[in-house]
Each structure stands twice: as structure tokens, then as C-alpha cells.
Amino acid sequence: MVINMMNMALYKKEIKRNLMIFIIFLGLISLYGIIVSALFDPNVENLGWMQMLQEMYPELLDFIGFNVIHLTDYQYFISGYLYGMLFILFGLIYANLLSNRLIYRYIDRGSIAYLLATPNSRTKIITTQVKVFGTYLFLLAFAMFFITGVFGELFNPSYVNFGELLYLNFSFFLLLCFISAIMVLCHSLFNGKLAIGASIGIPVIFFFIKLISNLGSKYKFASYLTPFSLFDPIACINYDVKTFIYNGILIILTIGLYGITIYGFKNRDLSI
């Protein structure tokens, strides 16, 4: 059933066509992942510079999600430094580029007519594009796990907990899938500037609301206004039970958005 809902020739073509963008972002996350892994030092005496930053700019570090309590814990260090803001920002940009290439450009340029002229249903075409999207998001999340895990072990042996990092990146993958579902929905159902603006605008607004919610109890209410709060890096590495609930919610939201996308795209007037 799953295989029948995918055009393998189109899948292979899109995987190949979007490989270079993946390689570019793989290089970026490798660069930052390796640098941050190298910055970690389990010797608390060598972390004076980090403690000084926390004392001087507590609000700024809270805002970007890097007010880490246990600086000598590699997982805490990595989750705060990379997954509080930086990797989410990379994920937003990468997901938007992919959604543009896989969905919006085909519709905006009229190239979708060539795909629809083949003996493939609209459902099979959009499902194939979504599967390409999911494949690359999975590879990106796995690369993050591999880079932070392997280089963390190389620089500081025995301080890496691969299980915690794996669960952290699995949860991050679910967040990326949710972000992609918003973007694909906008690119599939809207036209022109509305499609472009909404696809990146909605996730970015949610992202900044999440950053605002990091600024202490005074702004805690903001965390209820953004689904990005369903990804909590520190809670993930602690295997907090709430993260299992959050991940379940992200899965349900993602499936729901993709369901709406497929239904809407199937019944949309593409004017081609």
C-alpha cells in the first residue's frame, strides 16, 4: 500500500536533484557540530569564560536557550548550545528550501502539468514529494546525531551518552517533520506571495515566540502559544516522560497537516 502510493522514478529523481543542498547543509552542521564538540571541556576549572558569560548576559543566553546548568555534562552542553536555537534555525531554512523545490516551484512554474500528465494520481505525486522531504529530514537529523556523538567521543572519551543523543535527535526529527508539514501545506494549497510568506512566516513566528518564552516565568505563557515548545532538548536528554507525550502530539499534528495537504491538493484547481 505504501509503495503503491509512491512513484519510485520520481522519488529517485528528486533525491538526486536535491542532493547538493543536503550536502551544503551537512557541511554547515558538521562545521558547527565539530566546533561545539571541541569547545566542551569536562574540567570545570577551564569553563570560567562560560560562567562569566552566564553572569554577564543571562537574559541573552536564556533567549537563545543556552543557560546550561551542568556545563560539565556533554549532553547538556550540546543540547543547549546547538539545539536551543542554532540547529532549529538551520532546520527552518533547510526545510523551506526543500519545500520550495519539491512543491512550490512545480506549481508556480506550471511544471506540475508534466507530472500530472503521467499515469500518476495527484495523491501519488504529492505523497512521493513528501517522502523525499521526510528522507532528507531523517538524514539531516541522523547526521546531527552522528557528528555530535562521534566527535564528542573523539574529543572527550566516555562523556558521550549515545542513547540520550539518539533520543534528542529523534525528537528533533519529529519537530522538523512538523515544520515541513506546515510548509508543504502552505505551498500546496496557497498561491504566489501568500504561499511563500505563510510557509516561512508561520514557523518563524512560532520560533520567536518559543525564544521569548525562554526569558523566565514572566513570559512563560508564551510557551503555550507555540508548538515549538513541544521540543524540549534538556527534557529529552533526561528522558522526561513529558517528552514522550510531546512527541506523540507532534506525530499527530504532522499526520493531520499532511492529511489536509493531500486532500486539499487532490481537490485543488491548479489552473494549468
N, C-alpha and C positions, 0 to 999 in steps of 0.2 A: 504493500500500500504506500509506504513512504517513498520507495524507489519509483513507483509509478507516478508520484506527484513531483518528480524532478526530471528535467531534461539534462541528461548526462553530458551531451555535447556542449550545451550552453554553459553548464557548470564548469567544465574544463576550460572553456574559452575565457570565462570571467575570472577564474582563478589565475590563469596565465596573464590576462590583461591587467590585473591589479596587483601583480606580484611586486613590481618595483616600488609602489607606495608602501607596501608592507615592509620591504627591505629598508626603506628610508626610516620608517618609524622604529623598526627593530634596531637600527643603528643608534637612534636617539635614546631609546630606553636602555640600550646596552651601555651607552656612554654615562648616563646619569646613574644607572644601577651600579656600575662598577665604581664610580667615584664615591657614591654614598657608602657602598660596602667598605671601601678603603678608609673612609672617614671614621667608621666605627672603631672605638677603642675600649676594650673592657676594663682598662686601668682608669679608675675614677680620677686619679691624680692628673691625667692628661686631658681631662674634659673641662678644665677651667674656662676655656673660651666659650663652650656651650652653656655652662652655668651662668656666665656673665651675660650672654645674650638673653637668657631666660629672665634674668633680673632686670635688664635694661629695657627689653621690648616684650613684656609678657602679653600685651594685647595683640601685637602683631603676630607673635608665634601662635597664640590661640586662634587667631583669624585663619591662618593657613594650616591649622591642625597639627602644629609641631611644638606643643608644650609637653614634651615627653617626660613622664615621671621617672622611669627607670632607664637612664641613659646607658647603663652597662648591660642592658638586655638587648641583644641584636634584633629580635623581632619587634620590640617596642620602638627601637631606633628607626628601623626600616619602615615600619607602618606609619610612623609619624612624619618622617622626612619625605617619603615618596608617595604614600597612599592618602595622605591628608589632603593634598591639593595637586601636586605635580602630575602624577600618573593619571588622575581623573581628568585633568586638563588635556593631557596628551590623548586620552581616550575619546574625549569630546571632539577634538579636532579630527582625529583619525576616523571616527565613526561618521562624521559629517561628510568628509571627503569620499568615503566609500558609498554612503547613501546617495550622494550626488552622482557618482559614476555608475552605480548599479541601477538606480531608479530614475532620478530626476532628468538626467541628460537624455535618456531614451525617450521620455515623454515630451520634454521641451523641444527637442530637435526633430521629433516625428519619427525617430528611428524605431520606435516601438511597433510601427506598422510592419516592419520587416519581420519582427519576431511573431507578431500576430498572424502574419501570412503563412507561417509554418503550421503544420498539423498539431499545434500545441494549444491547449486552453490557456486563458488568462490566468487561471489558478495555478497551472503548472509553471508558467513563466515567472510569476511573482514569487512562488514558493522556491523556485530554483535560485532566484536572486537573493532571497532571504537566507537560503542555505549557504551560499557563497559568503554572505555577510557573517553568518554565525561561525563559519570555518575560520575566517581570518581573525575574528574576535577571540576565538578559542586559542589560536596560535599566538596571538599577542599576549594573552593572559598567561599561557604556558611559558612563553619566553621570559616574562617578568619573574615567574616562579624560578625558572632555571637560572637566570642571571643572578638574582639576589641570593639564591641558595648556594650555587656553585662558588661564586666569587666571595660570598660571605665565609664559606668554609675554607677557601684558599687563604684569605687574609687573616681569619681568626678561627682556626680549627676548634671544633667542639662547642662553639657558641651558637651554631645554627640548628634550629628545630625545623626540619623539613616538613613535618606534619602540620605545624602551625602556619608555615608559609604557603603550603598547598591549599589549606582551607581558606586562608586570606585571599589568595588569588582566584580560587573558585568563587568566592563571594563577590570579588571584584568583577569576574567574568559575568556573573548574573546582573550586576549593575550595568555593565557595558551592553548586555543584551536588552535591558530595559531602555537604555538611552537610544539604542539602534531602533527599537520598536517605535519610539516617538518620531524619530527622523524619517523612517520609512513610511509611517502613516501620513506625515505631512507631505512628503514628496510624491506619494501615490495618489492622494486624494485632492490636493490643492494645486493651483496653477501659479506660474510666474513668481513674482516677488513674495506673494503670500507663502508659497511653498518653501522658498529659500529662507525667508525671515522666521517663519514658525519653526522650521526644522532645527535651526540652531538657536533661535531666541528662547524657546521654551526650556530646553535643557540648561542653557546658560543662566536663565533666571533662577531655576531650581538650584543650580550650583552655587550662585552667590547667596541665595537665602540660606543654604547649608553653611556657608562660610560665616555668615552673620550669626547663625545660631551657636557658633563656636565661642562667641565673645562673652560667655558667662551666663549665669542664671537670669540676668536681666533680659537677655534675648533668647532664652530657652524656648519660648513659644514659637519661634521661627522654625524650629526643627519639625513642628507638626505641619508646616506649610510646604514641605518639600519631600518628595520620595527619596531624595539622595540621602536622607537620614537613615534609610534602611540599610545603608552600608556603613558600618562602624568598624574601622580597622583594628582598634585596640580590643574591642569586644570579640572580634574574630580570632585573634591570636590567643585569647583566653578561653576559647570555645564556649563563650557565654550562650546560654540556652536561647536568649532572645534573638541571636543571630540566625538560628535555625528557623525561627518564625519569620524574621525579616526576609530571609532567602526564599521562603515559601511564598511570601507576599509578592516579592519581585518576580518569581516564576509565574504566578497567576496573572499579575499585571501585564507581563510581557506577552504571554499567550493570548490574553484578552485583546491587547492592542494589535497584535498580528492577525488575530481573527477578524477584527474590524477592518484592518487593511485589506485582507484578501477578499472579504465580502464587498467592500467599497470599490476596490479596483475591478472586480469582476463585473460590477454593475455600472461602472463609470462611463460617461460619454467622453471618449478621448478626442473626438473631433478630428479624425485622421482619414 
